[in-house]
Amino acid sequence: MNKKNWKKNGITVLTIVIVLSFVYSVNVQPAVFGNPFEFIFGFNFEKNQDSNLQTFSDYKEFINFLKSNNHKFTSNGYYYDSSPFLSPRSLKIADGSLGMAESDSNDNIEYSETNIQVEGVDEPDIVKTDGNYIYLVANSKIYIIKAYPAENAKLLANISMDDETIINIFIKNDKLIVFALSSRTIFSKQNYSYYLPPSLSTTIVNIYDITDKKDPEIFKEVEIDGRYIDSRLIGKNVYVITQENTYNIIRELNGNETVTIPEISINNIVRKIPAENIHYSNISETLDTMNHIISINFDNGDVKQESYMIGNSQNMYVSKNNIYLTTSSYEYIESNIFNGRVFPDYIQNTIIHKISINNGKIKYISKGEVPGHILNQFSMDEYNNYFRIATTVGNVWEQETKSKNNIYILDKNMNLISKIENIAPGEKIYSARFMGEKAYLVTFKKVDPFFTIDLSDPNDPKILGKLKIPGYSDYLHPYDENHIIGIGKDTVEALESQKESRNLDFAWYQGIKIALFDVTDFDNPQIVSQVVIGDRGTNSPALYDHKAFLFDKEKGLLVIPVSVHEISEQVKEQNNNYTGNIYGDFTFQGSYVYNINLDGFEYKGRITHMDEQDFKKTDYYWGYSGYNQIKRSLYIDDFLYTISDNMIKINSLSDLSEINSVLLY
């Protein structure tokens, strides 16, 4: 063989060896080591060089860290992933009608958007509209409805995702972003126990091109390990947070240790999350959870990802520039006895992790810690680079150590700079709202103290005013700079005999209460007007989900879905008009519509999707919870759209007369 042929054949052999090595690396090698050539498939994962946390150099270091800082979970352990075994996903798109793609010819009409906390930071929901179409999550599908003109409203298409559970959506221009729960198999069905099922939870983010509303096309498919926590849409980037238990990573089954490195899949190409993208703090504490944060640019499909071992995230607040994740920490002290029962006594703190987001880039900044626990995302706020948070320490039932409420202010590095503590001892926070240099706080035990708080000097916050009225507000919403809407429950004080039997001074909640507060005189807040709907048992999703609250100041419109329970006059007479802990009978489910202005509320009417048969199926105590239960309302132009799992009903805003309806089945 001459040198030329030897050289040619040598190159050929070397090429074959490289190709075989590549195939082995991608498809054969053990999962724990990852796939070093996966970058060829176009993943865009950047190592965060500036993170204040540490990252792992390889998977072995990552696994050793978990073993040193985590509990050991075995096949007969107490912790397990409760997600069901799901089959591989597939996509189905069904047309609701035939014909050419619908044109968008009504670009200048007014329409309501999702009720959000921070301007410019969109929040996902089960329904979205762009003023021409409505996109709705119901019955395990996504429906696309031509909504305007109202007279011609009709169903165009639906998207189903088989066994996956669709949670909520975003809509932006010609893109539909869908979030769903799924799982991936890690064991065979025959090789698992009750405590360690064969799959772990994953989150799916599908982005559809909906230029043609009747024929949506997949633009991007992303699946990442962990349960879906929440998401936000800022500019061209959607940020998604998932959380997984670290005992899914290291499992012991039948005496054999199994390692499952977290994965992410993009357009059905799977890769292990790189060890250098997993961030941790080198502290001695048990870390049972990992938070995955991904950003997706829905214009070009670019995906970035970082993972953080920072504890179990329970609440999230997002500004235009930062994500704040909170987790609770407990220091148990001793036990105390209340009404003959033993309760553990502990100190509870809230840890806040600040993570910067900038045009899709994700970077951990710092963490802070404050006493107590928070209620929800509205307990937090960012303003002029300061972070404000409202917490409750202790519990109302504690007799010796009374509960108390606090406001803390932290700087951009999450250092505590000021505080107001011991607000309303013996009560707890029911709602909070930060508005620039002002804050509003509602606490409750028997009455509703509505506090006005001056935050203009972050180094010296002050409570300026307080108003005590019966009841409480679960949600506060700004009407304008000097007026606040509160929605919650009315209350009546418990009888002395009831207080004595419980050894507790308390009040019974009653029907839904909507109130308008005047804070023009910040030192002396007043109530302008209030309305009460129903009796004890009356409920509304707007009490715990602000996205069910529809308000428009210019239109003077306020709409909430309500399940109404009412006590008969006969029962009231029998109890000397004291309703206390008496529940009413279910009488109505639907949307209550009010005109609202600075003089207060004017009842306009109510809309239901129920018929006579629905009423016959209702439960005496819990009320109606079927497919005709109205969950959301929105408006387009001068029409009100109420939405349930069965239909979208369209009524005139002027007189609530029915214009049209679109059935979803």
C-alpha positions as CSV (number, residue, x, y, z in Angstrom):
1,M,0.0,0.0,0.0
2,N,1.5,3.3,-1.0
3,K,1.6,6.3,1.3
4,K,-1.2,8.1,-0.5
5,N,-3.6,5.2,-0.1
6,W,-2.5,4.6,3.5
7,K,-3.2,8.2,4.4
8,K,-6.6,8.1,2.7
9,N,-7.6,4.9,4.4
10,G,-6.3,6.2,7.7
11,I,-8.5,9.3,7.4
12,T,-11.5,7.1,6.6
13,V,-10.9,4.9,9.7
14,L,-10.4,7.9,11.9
15,T,-13.7,9.4,10.6
16,I,-15.5,6.2,11.4
17,V,-14.1,6.1,14.9
18,I,-15.2,9.7,15.5
19,V,-18.7,9.0,14.2
20,L,-19.0,5.9,16.3
21,S,-17.8,7.8,19.4
22,F,-20.3,10.5,18.7
23,V,-23.2,8.0,18.4
24,Y,-22.0,6.2,21.6
25,S,-21.8,9.5,23.5
26,V,-25.3,10.7,22.5
27,N,-27.2,7.4,22.7
28,V,-25.3,4.8,24.7
29,Q,-23.3,6.3,27.6
30,P,-24.8,6.3,31.1
31,A,-27.2,9.2,31.7
32,V,-25.3,10.4,34.7
33,F,-22.4,11.7,32.5
34,G,-24.6,13.7,30.1
35,N,-24.0,14.0,26.3
36,P,-21.0,16.2,25.5
37,F,-21.9,16.7,21.8
38,E,-25.5,17.8,22.3
39,F,-24.5,21.4,21.5
40,I,-24.5,20.4,17.9
41,F,-28.3,20.3,18.0
42,G,-28.5,24.0,18.6
43,F,-29.2,24.4,22.3
44,N,-28.3,27.8,23.7
45,F,-27.3,27.3,27.3
46,E,-24.9,29.8,28.7
47,K,-23.0,29.3,31.9
48,N,-23.8,32.1,34.3
49,Q,-20.3,33.3,35.2
50,D,-21.5,36.2,37.4
51,S,-23.8,34.3,39.7
52,N,-23.4,34.8,43.4
53,L,-24.1,31.1,43.9
54,Q,-21.6,28.3,43.0
55,T,-22.1,25.9,40.2
56,F,-21.0,22.3,39.8
57,S,-18.0,21.3,37.7
58,D,-19.5,17.9,36.7
59,Y,-22.3,15.6,37.6
60,K,-20.3,13.6,40.1
61,E,-19.8,16.7,42.2
62,F,-23.5,17.4,41.8
63,I,-24.5,13.9,43.0
64,N,-22.1,14.0,45.9
65,F,-23.6,17.3,47.0
66,L,-27.1,15.9,47.0
67,K,-26.0,12.9,49.0
68,S,-24.3,15.2,51.6
69,N,-27.1,17.7,51.9
70,N,-30.3,15.7,51.3
71,H,-32.4,13.0,52.9
72,K,-32.0,9.5,51.6
73,F,-35.2,8.4,49.9
74,T,-35.8,4.7,49.3
75,S,-38.5,2.5,47.9
76,N,-40.2,2.4,51.3
77,G,-39.7,6.0,52.1
78,Y,-42.2,8.7,52.9
79,Y,-41.8,11.0,50.0
80,Y,-42.9,10.2,46.5
81,D,-43.7,11.9,43.2
82,S,-47.5,11.8,43.0
83,S,-47.8,12.5,39.3
84,P,-49.6,9.8,37.3
85,F,-48.0,7.7,34.7
86,L,-48.7,9.4,31.4
87,S,-48.2,8.2,27.9
88,P,-46.1,10.0,25.3
89,R,-47.8,13.2,24.2
90,S,-49.2,13.9,20.8
91,L,-50.9,16.9,19.3
92,K,-54.4,17.1,17.8
93,I,-55.9,20.2,16.2
94,A,-59.5,20.1,15.1
95,D,-61.2,22.6,13.0
96,G,-64.6,23.9,14.3
97,S,-65.5,25.1,10.8
98,L,-64.3,25.1,7.2
99,G,-63.1,28.0,5.0
100,M,-60.3,30.4,4.6
101,A,-58.3,31.9,7.5
102,E,-60.2,34.6,9.4
103,S,-59.0,38.2,8.9
104,D,-58.4,40.7,11.8
105,S,-60.3,43.7,10.7
106,N,-61.1,45.3,14.1
107,D,-57.7,46.4,15.3
108,N,-58.9,49.6,17.0
109,I,-61.6,48.3,19.3
110,E,-61.3,48.4,23.1
111,Y,-61.0,45.2,25.1
112,S,-60.1,44.1,28.6
113,E,-56.8,42.4,29.4
114,T,-55.9,40.0,32.2
115,N,-55.9,41.7,35.6
116,I,-52.2,41.8,36.5
117,Q,-50.1,43.1,39.4
118,V,-47.2,44.9,37.6
119,E,-47.7,46.9,34.5
120,G,-45.7,45.5,31.6
121,V,-45.5,42.0,33.3
122,D,-48.2,39.9,31.9
123,E,-49.5,36.9,33.8
124,P,-50.9,33.7,32.3
125,D,-54.6,32.8,32.6
126,I,-57.2,30.3,31.4
127,V,-58.6,32.9,29.0
128,K,-57.0,35.7,26.8
129,T,-58.3,38.0,24.1
130,D,-56.7,40.2,21.5
131,G,-60.0,42.0,20.8
132,N,-60.9,39.9,17.8
133,Y,-60.5,36.4,19.2
134,I,-60.8,34.6,22.5
135,Y,-58.4,31.9,23.5
136,L,-59.8,29.6,26.3
137,V,-58.6,26.7,28.3
138,A,-61.5,24.4,29.1
139,N,-62.3,20.7,29.0
140,S,-58.6,19.7,28.6
141,K,-58.5,21.7,25.3
142,I,-57.7,25.2,24.1
143,Y,-60.5,26.8,22.1
144,I,-60.0,29.5,19.6
145,I,-63.2,31.6,19.1
146,K,-63.9,34.3,16.7
147,A,-65.4,36.7,19.2
148,Y,-66.0,40.0,17.4
149,P,-68.3,41.1,15.9
150,A,-70.5,39.7,18.7
151,E,-73.4,38.8,16.5
152,N,-71.1,36.5,14.4
153,A,-69.1,34.9,17.2
154,K,-68.3,31.3,16.5
155,L,-65.9,28.5,17.4
156,L,-63.0,28.2,14.9
157,A,-60.7,25.4,16.2
158,N,-59.5,23.6,19.3
159,I,-56.2,22.2,20.4
160,S,-55.9,19.1,22.5
161,M,-52.8,17.5,24.1
162,D,-54.1,14.1,25.0
163,D,-53.2,13.1,28.6
164,E,-51.5,16.3,29.4
165,T,-53.1,18.8,31.7
166,I,-53.3,22.2,30.2
167,I,-52.9,24.9,32.9
168,N,-53.0,28.3,31.3
169,I,-51.8,30.4,28.3
170,F,-50.4,33.6,27.0
171,I,-51.2,35.3,23.7
172,K,-48.9,37.8,22.0
173,N,-49.4,39.0,18.4
174,D,-49.5,35.8,16.3
175,K,-48.1,33.5,19.0
176,L,-50.0,31.3,21.5
177,I,-48.0,30.1,24.5
178,V,-49.4,27.0,26.3
179,F,-48.4,25.6,29.7
180,A,-49.2,22.0,30.5
181,L,-48.4,19.3,33.1
182,S,-46.9,16.1,31.9
183,S,-44.4,13.4,33.1
184,R,-41.5,11.3,31.8
185,T,-40.9,7.7,32.5
186,I,-37.8,6.7,34.4
187,F,-38.6,3.1,35.5
188,S,-40.5,0.3,33.9
189,K,-44.0,-0.2,35.3
190,Q,-43.1,-3.5,36.8
191,N,-40.1,-2.1,38.6
192,Y,-41.4,0.5,41.1
193,S,-43.2,0.8,44.4
194,Y,-46.1,2.9,45.6
195,Y,-43.7,5.4,47.0
196,L,-41.5,5.7,44.0
197,P,-43.7,5.5,40.8
198,P,-42.1,5.1,37.4
199,S,-42.4,8.7,36.3
200,L,-41.6,12.2,37.4
201,S,-43.4,15.5,36.8
202,T,-42.5,17.7,33.9
203,T,-43.7,21.0,32.5
204,I,-44.5,21.5,28.8
205,V,-44.3,24.9,27.1
206,N,-45.7,24.8,23.5
207,I,-45.6,27.9,21.3
208,Y,-48.0,27.9,18.4
209,D,-48.0,30.2,15.4
210,I,-51.7,31.2,15.1
211,T,-51.4,33.4,12.0
212,D,-54.1,31.1,10.6
213,K,-56.5,30.8,13.5
214,K,-58.1,27.7,12.0
215,D,-54.8,25.9,11.5
216,P,-52.4,26.6,14.4
217,E,-48.9,25.3,13.8
218,I,-46.2,24.3,16.4
219,F,-43.4,26.9,16.5
220,K,-41.5,25.6,19.6
221,E,-41.9,22.7,21.9
222,V,-40.1,22.7,25.3
223,E,-40.4,20.2,28.1
224,I,-38.4,20.5,31.3
225,D,-38.4,18.5,34.5
226,G,-40.4,19.8,37.5
227,R,-43.9,20.8,38.4
228,Y,-45.1,24.1,36.8
229,I,-45.0,26.9,39.4
230,D,-45.8,30.0,37.4
231,S,-44.7,32.1,34.4
232,R,-44.5,35.7,33.2
233,L,-44.4,37.4,29.8
234,I,-42.2,40.5,29.5
235,G,-41.5,42.0,26.1
236,K,-40.5,39.1,23.7
237,N,-39.6,36.7,26.5
238,V,-41.6,34.3,28.5
239,Y,-40.1,33.2,31.8
240,V,-41.2,29.8,33.3
241,I,-40.5,28.5,36.8
242,T,-40.7,24.8,37.6
243,Q,-39.8,22.9,40.7
244,E,-38.8,19.3,41.3
245,N,-38.0,17.2,44.3
246,T,-34.3,16.2,44.5
247,Y,-35.3,12.7,45.7
248,N,-36.3,12.2,42.0
249,I,-32.7,12.5,41.1
250,I,-31.2,9.9,43.5
251,R,-33.5,7.0,44.2
252,E,-32.8,3.7,45.8
253,L,-34.9,0.9,44.5
254,N,-34.6,-2.7,45.7
255,G,-31.2,-1.9,47.1
256,N,-29.9,-0.4,43.8
257,E,-29.2,3.3,43.5
258,T,-30.5,5.1,40.4
259,V,-29.5,8.5,39.3
260,T,-31.8,10.6,37.0
261,I,-30.2,13.9,35.9
262,P,-32.8,16.6,35.2
263,E,-33.6,17.0,31.5
264,I,-34.9,19.6,29.1
265,S,-36.3,18.8,25.7
266,I,-36.5,21.3,22.8
267,N,-38.4,20.2,19.7
268,N,-38.2,16.6,20.9
269,I,-34.4,16.7,21.2
270,V,-33.5,15.8,24.8
271,R,-30.4,16.8,26.7
272,K,-29.3,16.7,30.3
273,I,-29.2,20.0,32.1
274,P,-25.5,20.8,32.3
275,A,-23.9,20.6,35.7
276,E,-22.5,24.1,35.3
277,N,-26.1,25.4,34.9
278,I,-27.1,24.1,38.4
279,H,-26.5,26.7,41.1
280,Y,-26.2,26.0,44.8
281,S,-25.1,27.6,48.0
282,N,-22.4,25.8,49.9
283,I,-24.3,25.8,53.2
284,S,-25.1,23.0,55.6
285,E,-28.9,22.6,55.2
286,T,-31.3,20.1,53.6
287,L,-32.3,21.1,50.1
288,D,-35.2,18.9,48.9
289,T,-36.1,20.9,45.9
290,M,-34.6,22.4,42.8
291,N,-36.1,25.4,40.9
292,H,-35.6,25.4,37.1
293,I,-36.0,28.8,35.3
294,I,-36.2,29.0,31.6
295,S,-36.7,31.9,29.2
296,I,-38.0,31.5,25.7
297,N,-37.9,34.2,23.1
298,F,-41.1,33.6,21.2
299,D,-39.8,35.6,18.1
300,N,-36.7,33.5,17.4
301,G,-37.3,30.5,19.7
302,D,-34.1,31.1,21.7
303,V,-34.1,29.2,25.0
304,K,-32.0,29.9,28.1
305,Q,-32.0,27.9,31.3
306,E,-30.6,28.0,34.8
307,S,-31.4,25.8,37.8
308,Y,-31.2,26.8,41.5
309,M,-31.1,24.6,44.6
310,I,-32.6,27.3,46.8
311,G,-35.4,25.5,48.6
312,N,-39.1,25.0,48.2
313,S,-40.5,28.1,46.4
314,Q,-44.0,28.9,47.6
315,N,-44.7,32.4,46.3
316,M,-43.4,34.5,43.4
317,Y,-43.3,38.2,42.6
318,V,-42.0,39.5,39.3
319,S,-41.0,43.0,38.3
320,K,-39.8,44.0,34.8
321,N,-36.2,43.3,35.9
322,N,-36.3,40.7,38.7
323,I,-37.9,37.5,39.8
324,Y,-38.4,37.1,43.6
325,L,-38.9,33.6,44.9
326,T,-39.8,33.0,48.5
327,T,-39.5,29.9,50.7
328,S,-40.2,29.4,54.4
329,S,-37.7,28.3,57.0
330,Y,-38.7,26.9,60.4
331,E,-36.8,26.8,63.7
332,Y,-38.8,24.6,66.1
333,I,-38.6,25.5,69.8
334,E,-41.1,23.6,71.9
335,S,-44.7,22.6,72.0
336,N,-47.7,24.4,73.6
337,I,-51.2,23.3,74.4
338,F,-54.3,24.9,73.1
339,N,-57.8,23.5,73.9
340,G,-56.2,20.3,75.0
341,R,-54.3,19.8,71.7
342,V,-50.5,20.0,71.4
343,F,-49.1,22.4,68.8
344,P,-45.4,22.7,67.9
345,D,-44.0,26.2,68.7
346,Y,-41.5,27.4,66.1
347,I,-40.0,30.5,64.6
348,Q,-40.9,31.0,61.0
349,N,-39.0,33.2,58.6
350,T,-39.4,33.9,54.9
351,I,-36.3,33.7,52.6
352,I,-36.4,35.8,49.5
353,H,-34.2,34.9,46.5
354,K,-33.7,37.7,43.9
355,I,-33.0,36.6,40.4
356,S,-32.3,39.2,37.6
357,I,-34.0,38.8,34.2
358,N,-32.8,40.9,31.3
359,N,-33.9,40.2,27.7
360,G,-34.0,36.5,28.4
361,K,-30.8,36.3,30.5
362,I,-31.2,34.8,34.0
363,K,-28.8,35.7,36.9
364,Y,-29.0,35.1,40.6
365,I,-28.4,38.2,42.6
366,S,-28.8,37.7,46.3
367,K,-31.1,36.6,49.1
368,G,-32.7,38.2,52.1
369,E,-34.6,37.0,55.1
370,V,-37.4,38.4,57.2
371,P,-39.5,37.1,60.1
372,G,-42.9,35.6,59.5
373,H,-44.8,34.2,56.4
374,I,-46.5,35.9,53.5
375,L,-50.0,35.6,52.2
376,N,-49.5,35.8,48.4
377,Q,-47.7,37.7,45.6
378,F,-49.4,40.9,46.6
379,S,-47.5,40.8,49.8
380,M,-44.4,41.7,47.8
381,D,-43.4,44.7,45.7
382,E,-40.3,46.3,44.1
383,Y,-40.1,50.1,43.8
384,N,-37.1,52.3,43.0
385,N,-34.7,49.3,43.5
386,Y,-36.2,48.6,47.0
387,F,-38.0,45.4,47.8
388,R,-41.0,45.7,50.2
389,I,-42.7,42.7,51.9
390,A,-45.6,42.3,54.4
391,T,-45.6,39.3,56.7
392,T,-47.5,37.7,59.6
393,V,-45.6,36.2,62.6
394,G,-47.4,33.5,64.6
395,N,-51.0,32.5,64.5
396,V,-54.2,34.1,65.6
397,W,-55.1,31.1,67.9
398,E,-51.9,31.6,70.0
399,Q,-52.9,33.0,73.4
400,E,-49.6,33.7,75.1
401,T,-47.6,34.8,72.1
402,K,-50.0,36.9,69.9
403,S,-49.6,37.0,66.2
404,K,-48.3,40.2,64.7
405,N,-47.8,41.7,61.3
406,N,-44.9,43.5,59.8
407,I,-43.6,45.4,56.8
408,Y,-39.9,45.1,55.8
409,I,-38.0,47.1,53.3
410,L,-34.8,45.7,51.7
411,D,-32.3,47.4,49.4
412,K,-31.2,46.1,46.0
413,N,-28.8,43.7,47.6
414,M,-31.5,42.3,49.8
415,N,-30.2,43.9,53.0
416,L,-32.8,44.9,55.5
417,I,-32.9,48.7,55.9
418,S,-36.1,49.5,57.7
419,K,-39.3,47.9,59.1
420,I,-42.6,48.4,60.8
421,E,-43.4,45.6,63.3
422,N,-46.1,44.6,65.7
423,I,-49.0,45.8,63.5
424,A,-52.4,44.7,64.8
425,P,-51.3,42.1,67.4
426,G,-53.5,39.1,67.6
427,E,-54.6,39.4,63.9
428,K,-53.3,38.3,60.6
429,I,-52.9,39.8,57.1
430,Y,-55.8,39.1,54.8
431,S,-54.7,41.4,51.9
432,A,-52.0,43.8,51.0
433,R,-51.3,46.2,48.1
434,F,-48.3,48.3,47.4
435,M,-48.8,51.3,45.1
436,G,-45.6,53.3,44.6
437,E,-44.8,55.3,47.8
438,K,-48.0,54.0,49.5
439,A,-49.1,50.7,50.8
440,Y,-52.5,49.3,52.1
441,L,-52.9,46.5,54.5
442,V,-55.9,44.6,55.8
443,T,-55.7,42.5,59.0
444,F,-58.6,40.7,60.6
445,K,-59.8,38.8,63.7
446,K,-63.2,40.4,64.4
447,V,-63.1,43.6,62.4
448,D,-61.3,44.9,59.4
449,P,-58.6,47.3,60.2
450,F,-57.7,49.0,56.9
451,F,-54.2,50.5,57.3
452,T,-52.7,53.3,55.1
453,I,-48.9,53.2,55.1
454,D,-46.4,55.9,53.9
455,L,-43.3,54.4,52.2
456,S,-42.0,57.6,50.6
457,D,-38.9,57.4,52.7
458,P,-37.7,53.8,52.5
459,N,-35.6,54.3,55.6
460,D,-38.5,55.5,57.6
461,P,-41.9,53.8,56.7
462,K,-44.9,55.0,58.8
463,I,-48.5,53.9,59.4
464,L,-50.5,57.1,58.9
465,G,-54.1,55.9,59.0
466,K,-56.5,53.2,60.2
467,L,-60.1,52.4,59.6
468,K,-62.0,49.7,61.5
469,I,-65.2,48.2,59.9
470,P,-66.9,44.8,60.1
471,G,-65.6,42.2,57.8
472,Y,-62.4,42.0,55.8
473,S,-60.9,42.3,52.3
474,D,-59.2,39.4,50.6
475,Y,-58.1,41.5,47.6
476,L,-57.4,45.2,47.2
477,H,-57.5,46.8,43.8
478,P,-56.7,50.5,42.9
479,Y,-59.7,52.5,41.5
480,D,-57.5,55.6,41.1
481,E,-54.7,57.3,43.1
482,N,-57.0,58.1,46.0
483,H,-59.5,55.3,46.0
484,I,-59.2,51.5,46.6
485,I,-61.7,48.7,45.9
486,G,-61.7,45.9,48.4
487,I,-63.5,42.5,48.0
488,G,-63.8,40.0,50.8
489,K,-66.4,38.9,53.3
490,D,-68.8,40.6,55.7
491,T,-68.8,39.3,59.3
492,V,-70.9,39.2,62.5
493,E,-69.4,38.9,65.9
494,A,-69.7,35.5,67.6
495,L,-72.1,35.1,70.5
496,E,-70.6,35.1,74.0
497,S,-71.5,31.5,74.5
498,Q,-69.6,30.6,71.2
499,K,-66.6,32.6,72.3
500,E,-66.6,30.8,75.7
501,S,-66.9,27.3,74.2
502,R,-63.9,28.0,71.9
503,N,-62.0,30.2,74.4
504,L,-61.5,32.6,71.6
505,D,-62.7,36.0,70.7
506,F,-63.8,35.9,67.0
507,A,-66.4,36.7,64.3
508,W,-68.3,34.6,61.8
509,Y,-67.8,35.4,58.1
510,Q,-71.0,36.0,56.1
511,G,-71.6,37.0,52.4
512,I,-69.4,38.6,49.9
513,K,-68.6,42.3,50.6
514,I,-67.3,44.8,48.0
515,A,-66.2,48.2,49.5
516,L,-64.8,51.4,48.0
517,F,-62.3,53.2,50.3
518,D,-61.4,56.9,50.0
519,V,-57.8,57.6,50.9
520,T,-57.6,61.2,49.7
521,D,-56.9,62.1,53.3
522,F,-54.2,59.5,53.8
523,D,-54.2,59.9,57.6
524,N,-58.0,59.4,57.8
525,P,-59.3,56.7,55.3
526,Q,-63.0,56.5,54.8
527,I,-65.4,54.0,53.3
528,V,-67.5,55.5,50.5
529,S,-69.8,52.7,49.7
530,Q,-70.2,48.9,50.2
531,V,-72.5,46.1,48.9
532,V,-73.0,42.6,50.4
533,I,-74.0,39.6,48.2
534,G,-75.7,36.7,49.8
535,D,-75.2,35.0,53.2
536,R,-72.7,32.6,54.8
537,G,-71.5,30.1,52.1
538,T,-71.5,32.7,49.3
539,N,-68.1,32.6,47.5
540,S,-66.2,34.0,44.6
541,P,-63.0,33.0,42.7
542,A,-62.1,36.7,42.9
543,L,-61.4,36.3,46.6
544,Y,-58.3,34.2,45.9
545,D,-57.6,34.7,42.2
546,H,-57.3,38.3,41.0
547,K,-57.7,37.3,37.4
548,A,-61.4,36.6,38.0
549,F,-61.8,40.3,38.9
550,L,-62.9,42.5,36.0
551,F,-62.7,46.3,36.5
552,D,-62.6,49.2,34.0
553,K,-62.6,52.7,35.4
554,E,-63.4,54.4,32.1
555,K,-66.4,52.2,31.5
556,G,-67.4,52.3,35.2
557,L,-67.5,48.5,35.1
558,L,-67.0,45.9,37.8
559,V,-67.8,42.2,37.3
560,I,-67.1,39.2,39.5
561,P,-68.3,35.6,39.4
562,V,-70.3,34.6,42.5
563,S,-71.9,31.4,43.9
564,V,-74.7,32.8,46.1
565,H,-76.1,31.2,49.2
566,E,-79.0,32.8,51.0
567,I,-80.8,32.2,54.3
568,S,-84.5,32.3,54.2
569,E,-86.5,34.9,56.1
570,Q,-88.1,32.1,58.1
571,V,-84.7,30.8,59.3
572,K,-83.7,34.4,60.2
573,E,-86.8,34.9,62.2
574,Q,-86.3,31.7,64.1
575,N,-82.8,32.9,65.1
576,N,-83.8,36.4,65.9
577,N,-82.0,37.6,62.8
578,Y,-78.7,36.4,64.0
579,T,-77.1,34.4,61.2
580,G,-73.7,33.7,62.8
581,N,-72.5,30.2,61.7
582,I,-75.7,29.4,59.7
583,Y,-75.1,28.5,56.1
584,G,-77.5,29.7,53.4
585,D,-79.0,27.6,50.6
586,F,-77.5,27.7,47.2
587,T,-79.6,30.0,44.9
588,F,-77.4,31.3,42.0
589,Q,-74.1,31.0,40.2
590,G,-72.9,33.5,37.6
591,S,-71.5,37.0,37.2
592,Y,-72.7,40.0,39.2
593,V,-72.4,43.3,37.2
594,Y,-72.0,46.7,38.8
595,N,-71.6,50.2,37.6
596,I,-69.0,51.9,39.8
597,N,-67.9,55.5,40.2
598,L,-66.7,57.7,43.1
599,D,-70.2,57.6,44.6
600,G,-70.1,53.9,45.0
601,F,-71.7,50.8,43.4
602,E,-74.9,50.5,41.4
603,Y,-76.2,47.0,40.8
604,K,-76.8,46.5,37.1
605,G,-77.8,42.8,36.9
606,R,-76.4,39.3,36.8
607,I,-75.8,36.7,34.2
608,T,-75.8,32.9,34.5
609,H,-75.0,30.0,32.3
610,M,-77.2,27.6,34.4
611,D,-80.6,26.3,33.4
612,E,-83.3,24.6,35.5
613,Q,-81.6,21.2,35.2
614,D,-78.4,22.6,36.5
615,F,-80.1,23.9,39.6
616,K,-81.6,20.5,40.3
617,K,-78.2,18.9,40.2
618,T,-76.7,21.3,42.8
619,D,-75.5,20.2,46.2
620,Y,-77.3,21.7,49.2
621,Y,-74.1,22.8,51.0
622,W,-71.3,23.2,48.5
623,G,-73.3,24.8,45.7
624,Y,-72.8,24.4,42.0
625,S,-69.5,23.5,40.5
626,G,-70.4,22.1,37.1
627,Y,-69.5,22.9,33.5
628,N,-71.8,25.9,33.4
629,Q,-70.1,27.7,36.3
630,I,-68.9,31.1,35.1
631,K,-65.2,31.5,35.9
632,R,-64.1,34.6,34.0
633,S,-65.6,37.7,32.3
634,L,-64.1,40.1,29.7
635,Y,-65.3,42.8,27.4
636,I,-64.8,43.6,23.8
637,D,-66.1,47.0,22.6
638,D,-69.6,47.3,24.2
639,F,-70.1,43.6,24.8
640,L,-69.6,41.6,28.0
641,Y,-68.4,38.0,27.5
642,T,-68.9,35.6,30.4
643,I,-67.0,32.3,30.2
644,S,-67.6,28.8,31.6
645,D,-66.4,25.3,30.4
646,N,-69.6,24.9,28.4
647,M,-70.1,28.2,26.7
648,I,-69.2,31.8,26.1
649,K,-72.3,34.0,26.5
650,I,-72.3,37.5,25.0
651,N,-74.4,40.3,26.5
652,S,-74.8,44.0,25.8
653,L,-72.9,46.2,28.3
654,S,-75.6,48.8,28.1
655,D,-78.6,46.7,29.3
656,L,-77.1,43.2,29.7
657,S,-79.5,41.8,27.0
658,E,-78.2,38.6,25.5
659,I,-76.7,39.0,22.0
660,N,-75.2,35.6,21.2
661,S,-73.6,32.5,22.7
662,V,-71.0,30.0,21.6
663,L,-71.2,26.4,22.8
664,L,-67.9,24.6,23.4
665,Y,-69.3,21.0,23.1
